Amino acid sequence: MATSIAPRPPRSGERADAGRTGADGTQPSAPAPRPRKPAADVRKRVEVALLAGPATIMFVAFVILPVGLAAYYGFYKWQGYGAPTDFVGLDNYKIIFTDPDFRGVLWHNLFIVIGSLLVQGPIAIILALLLNQRIRGRGLIRVLIFVPYVISEVIVGTGWSLMLSSAGAANDLLQTLGLGALRNDWLSNPDIAIWTLLAIISWKYIGFAVILFLAGLQSIPEELFEAAQLDGAGYWQIQRRITLPLLGPTLRIWAFLSIIGSLQLFDLVYIIWGQYIASTAGTSTMATYMVANGRNSGNYGYGNAVAVVIFLISLVIALVYQRFVLRRDTAGALTEKATR
């Protein structure tokens, strides 16, 4: 009686159809790979181009192109009209870094950077913690704190320049309160003018920090505070151990925005002090230096060179800050590289 032999199952690494043959005795060919869908790829690229194209064009037209033109004109002694012909090479940049006035305005910017972080940060955190509580009139207080930030710099600068002048409301108020000895020339005295500028900047921009911190506080789960209270933690222990660490990403983003804004400070200084008083009062910045020695002096090539230097300083600080401070915040967002 004939017996049938069951086929041997394929071994590891052996094709299942290795022993099979076709009707003509030939081995079956391997399955053809799936054809790619060029239509889907083209559609995806078109969608990306339509969504990112306008923003890319705007970025190139209003950021990359002006920076490139400024770098080009910085190599010339240019009067601002016609094609530049008087090539001076790196002379404009040599003048910048050897000019004691530029080193002075650079220190003014650094003072504003450090002062803004040390003054606005703690005050904004305290106000944000206070306004995060359920208190009467909380909405009105939030609006009043945020109002200075949305007011135009022209209005802010004009108002403060009138109040802080020698015959302004600030000195009159001190005189009325019997504090006439404290009367001072708040805008022209080189010993206190930079502190006046810091106070005005803090008054205007602290509302932005408060709103930003309030948004960060809203993202912290209430269960963490309740659990800490059940464990016997006090109010300040909760803020130090839970609130501030979880508010860290918001704090770092605010600090980054504050640093870049302080490096590019121009409008308030130019409106309150002008191009001449700012240099004598010790409140001039890199941006006001650029305008005074570039456009107002008729040397647009030098002004463009100063603009390039300001851009490079801001870029280097931004890259260093992102590399060593924001790295822990951006690492979690860049998941595509980690999943490969």
Phi, psi and omega in degrees: 000133184285138177248148178259140181254123180290142179294144179288132177295149181294140177282172180296130181084359181256137180295144182293332183256025183294327183266000183271149178227154178280185180295331181267008177086006181262155178286142177292144182283157179293149180296138182290141179297152179297133178290141178291158180256088182298330181295320179293320178296316179297319179296319179296318180292324178294318179298317179296318180295320180291324182281317184265346183300308180301317179295321179295318179298315179297318180296316179294318184289324188249358178234298185294312182296314177299321178296318178296317178294321178296319177296324179291311181292338179294345178269005183234157167264098193241138182269359176101357179218150181076175179283136178291132182234337184271086183284127180241000178066233183266013182297321179299319181288326176296321179295320181301310187280349176256356181277119179296334178295321179292321177297325177295314180291331176296320176293326176298316178297318180295324176297317179294321179300307183292317181297321179296319179293319184282333182267307186290321184302300181299318180296318181295322179295316180297315180295321180295318177296322179293314182283351175277351177273163178275091179238157181288136179077020183298319180296319179295319179296320177300316180296315181296324179289326184275343183303314181303329182292327183270352177286142180299145178298329179296315180293316180297312181296317180295315181298313180291325178296326177287320182287328186261007177290170183302323179255027184273183185291330182295312179292323177296321178295317178297320178295320180294324181279002181081018180248041182300336179293341180271357178301140183205166174268088191295338185258333186254343181285116183297340182283334185235353184297320181293328176288326175297317178299317179297321179294319180294318179297317180296318179299322184282318191258358181290333178297324177296318179295320180297314180296321179295317180291324177298320177297321177293323179293328179294337182275354179275125182297139179293335182299330180293318178293319180296319179294320179295321178294322177295329178279000176092013180285140177279175184299311183288331174295321178295318181293322183282325186266335185242305188295305185296317177299318180286340176273000183306311179302320178294319178298318182291322177295316178298317180299321178297314179296322180294319180297311181296319179295322179291325178292332183255017183299129180214308195298310182297320179295316183291326182284316185281313186258334183078178186282337184263315181292328182299321181289323180281330180277350179080031180241005181292150180238179180297324181290317178292327174298319179298315181291317183294320184264355178252280184294311184291337178266000180073013180247080184290333177296317177293320178299320177295323177296320177296320178299320178295319179296317177299318179297316182292321178298314179296320181295315181297315179297320179296317180293318179295318179296318179293324183289320187253343183247311183274000184299319182291335179276324181275343181296322181289337181278335182268076184269345186294319181291325182288334183273355180282000000 
